[in-house]
């Protein structure tokens, strides 16, 4: 199919190419073009389904109508679902989204930011890695619109949208305690990111309040371990602590590894152990019994992140840093 150009519009509308150029760049009135001619050009452009070149528009305006979305792992269902809503929201305001996955790697994250800077994206939505604070500072110095999601750096003045991790884990732990569980394990990773610390803090404080916190029942797994290693680590931990009657997995990938470990050990859910995991997953719904989860408000996070980014892209001089905290939902199923 032939690409429609401004020359085609000019021919159809019987006006000059410069007139078409002024109209489609919203300069028709300023250049003294009559309202009737402006309307005619607009109607012809719409009839021919004209779409301006992104490169040409970028050169002219300095804008690409594009957003760089950097997440930890686009194959993880939580990030995939989050990206899908962000893309839908961006599309509704005529923006496109460039996806990138960091794999939790700081160097890779820095490279992606540089690549997106070179691509001249208009704004960034980022799930930062552990040591990305300096690169975020660079974006702020360059006055690039940026919003952090899922996690943030406590001392940094940058807008972010996150779930209230402390409240979510604290509520889930109290729920499991109310069900009569006394020996509650926490499975976390060794990440120093704020969201993981807050999740563990919420669990710990609820257990301490009930007088049943046991530090030896907290497992910290290597963040970069593969699934096989995670399963083996969980099996070893539960074999060493046979009295555990409940467990909270602080990410869904650790929860999935835990389910496989329990299957291998022939541990029954919920007869032998009650289970709650962060971040819903199709496997949790399909598992028998279905697994109780702490579900993040994905749509709320996505919509708010686009709103905050747009406020910056519209007027970097007037926007104010906003730190938005969204409430999670405890979805109770049959695993507790």
N, C-alpha and C positions, 0 to 999 in steps of 0.2 A: 504494500500500500504506500502511495506517494506521500512523503512528509509535506504538510502544508506550510508554506512560508508567508512572510508578510507581502511578498510580491504577488502571490496568488490572491490574497485578500484585496490588495490594491487593484488588481485587474478586475475582480468580481464587483468591487464597490465603485469602480471607475474614479478612483482618486490616486494621488501620488503615493509612492512608497513612504516618503517622509511623513505624510499625513497619517498613514496607518501606524507608523512607528510612534508618533506622538500620542495617538489615541490609546494604543495597547500599553503604553508606559505611563498612562494617566496624566499626560501633559497637554491633552487636546485643548482644554479650556484656557490654560495658560498661554498657549500659542495662538489663541484667537480663532480656533476652529469652531464652526457653528455647532450648536447642539444637535441639529438634524444630521450633519455629517458624522459627528461622533456616534450617534445612535446607529446610523447606517453601517459604519465600520464595525461596531460591536456586534451587530446582528449578523453580518457576514462572517466575522471571526467565529461566532458561535455555530453558525450553519455549517461552516467548513471544518468544525471541530479542531480549531487551531490550538496548539499547545506550545508555549514559548520554550526555547532552548534553555535548559538549566544552566549551561555554561555561559550563554550570552547574558542571562539574567544575573548570574553571579558577578560577571565582569562589570555589569552596569550598576548594580545595586550593592555589591559586596555581600549579598545574601544568597544562600543556596537552598533555602527552605528545607534544610535537613538537620537531623538531630543524631548525635552519636550516643548510642546506648551501650555501655560497657558493664557486663554482668560477670559473675563468677563462672557460671557454667550453663550455657543455653540449653544443654540436654537435660539438666535437672528440671523436674516438672514445675517447681515453684518459680524458677526464673523464666522458663518457657511461657508459663501462664501470665506472668508479670509482663514479659515482653510483648505478648499478643495484645494485651489491653493497652499498653503504651502505644503500640503501633496503630491500633484502632483510634485512639484519642488523637494521635498526631495526624492521621489521615483525615479526620474530621475537620481539621484546620489547615488542610493542604500542605502537610509536612511529611517527608519521608524519613524513615529510621534506618540507620546503619548499625547492625548488630555486631558485637564483638564479645568473645569469652576470654577471661584471663586465666582460668584454671587455678586461680588463687596465687598466681605468680607475679611478684612485684615488677620484675624486669619486663615481662610481657605487658603488664598494665601500662607502664611508662611508654613502651613502644607504641601501644595502641593510641594513647593520648596524642603522641606526636604525629602519628599517621592521620588521625582525625583532624588535627590542627592543620596539617598540610591539605587535607580535603576541604578545609574551610567550612566545616559544619557550623551551624548557627548557635548550637548549644550542646551541653553534655548532661546526660543522666548516668550516674556512675555508682556501681556497687564497689567501693574501694577495697583494695587488698591491704594487708596489715601495715605496709610501709609506704603507702601512696600519699601520705599527707603533704610531702614536699611538692609532688606533681600537682596536687589540687591547689596548693598555694600559688604555683606558677600560673594556672588558669585564672585564678582570682586577680593576680597582678596584670595579666593580659586583658583583664575585664571581659573574660569569656563567661557567658551565662552557664552556670553549673548547679546541679541539684544532686545530692547524694541520696541513695535509697538503700534500705535494709540495714545499713550500718553507717557510722560516722566517726569523726574524731572529736572528742569532747571539747577540746580547747580551740577548735577552728571555727571561724565565723563564716559559715557557709550553710545555705538552706538545705534541709534534709527532711525526708519523710520515712519514718520507720514505725514498726510495730512497738507497742509498749511491752518489751520483752520481759521486764521484771514482773509486771503485773500478771502477764500471761502465765509464766512459769509458777509464780506464787499461787495463783488460783488453781492451776492444775494439780499442784502438789497438795494443797489443802483438800482438794476433791478426793485424791487417792488416800489421804490420811483418814478422811471421814468414812471411807469404805472399810476401814479397819486395818489397813496395812501398817506394819511396824518397822520392817527392815527394808527401807526404800533406797534403791541405788540410783545414781545419776551418771549418765554416760555422755561425756562432752569431748570436744577435741582440745588440742593444745594451743589453739589460736588465741592471740591476745586481743582480738577484735572485741569492741565494746558490747555488741549484741550477745556474744557467747558468754561474756562475763556476767551480763545482766540476767541472762537465763539461769545460769548457775546460782547467782546470788538469790534470785527469787525462790528457787527450790530450797537452797540451804536455809534461808531465813524461815520459811514455812516449817521445815523439819525441826529447826532449833526451837521455834515457838511451841511445837508439840513435844519437845524434849526427846526426840528420837533421831537427831542428826548423828551420823556416823561417818567420819571423814574417810574411813577405809572403804566405804561403799561408793566412793566417787572414782570413776574411771576416766582418765584423760588419754585419748587415743591420738596417735600421730595424724595430723591433718592430711599429710600427703600419702598415707598408706592406701594400698589398693583394697578392693573389696575382699579378696581372699584373706589378706592380713587382718582386716577389721573383724571378720568372722572368727578367725582363730584367736584374736585378742579377747573378744567377748566370751568365747567358749572358755578360755583359760580363766578369765576373771570370775565367771559364774561358777566354775568348778571349785575355785578357791573360796567362794562365799556362798555355800549351798543354802544358807538361811534367808536369802533375799526373797521377799514376797511381792515386790513391786519395782518397776524401773521406769525412769523418764529418759527418753532419748532426745537430746537437744537439737538434732537435725534429722531430716527424713532419711538421708543416706545411712546414718548410723542406725536408725530404726529398722530400715530394711535389712541391714547386716545382722541386727539383733534377731529378727524373725527367722533368718536362715540359721543362725547359731542355735536358737531354741529348738528348731526342727531337728537339727543334727543331734542335740542333746536329749531329745524326746521330752522337753519341758512343755507342759500343757498351759495354754492361755485360755481363760484366766484362772483355771483350777490351781495351777502351781505358782503362777506369777501374773500380776496385773501389769499392763503395758500402756504407756502414753507416749506419743511421739510428736515432735514439732513438725509442722508443715505437712499438709495432707498430700496424699499420693494415691493414684488409682489402685496400686497394690494393697494399700491399707483398706480400701473399700471392698476389694475382692477377697481379701484374706478371710479365712474361717478360723476363729471369729473375726469380724471386722474390728479394726484397730481404732481406739479413741485417739483423737489428735487435737493439737492446738493449731487451728487454721489461721493463717495470716489474712488480713483484709486486702487481698490482692488488688481488687478494683479501686478501693479507696486510695491505696498507695500510688497506683498508676495514674489515676485521674489527678490527684493532688500534685504529683511530681511534674506533670505537664503544665498544670496551672502555674506553679511556682516558676518553672522555666520560662513560660510565656511572659510572665510579669517582668522577668529580667530582659528577655529578648525585645520586648516592647519599649522598655525604658530603663537602661542599666543605671541611670543617674538617680532614679526615684525609688526603685524597689528596696524593700527592707528584708533582711535575713529572717527567714521563718523556720522554726524547728517544729515540725508537725509530728505528733504522736498519735498513732492509730490503735484502736482496741482490737485485740484478737478474739477469736471465738473458740470455745472449748466444745468440740463436737463429740458427744458421748456415744460410744458404740458398745460392743460386747466384750472388749478386752480388759475391762476393770470390774 
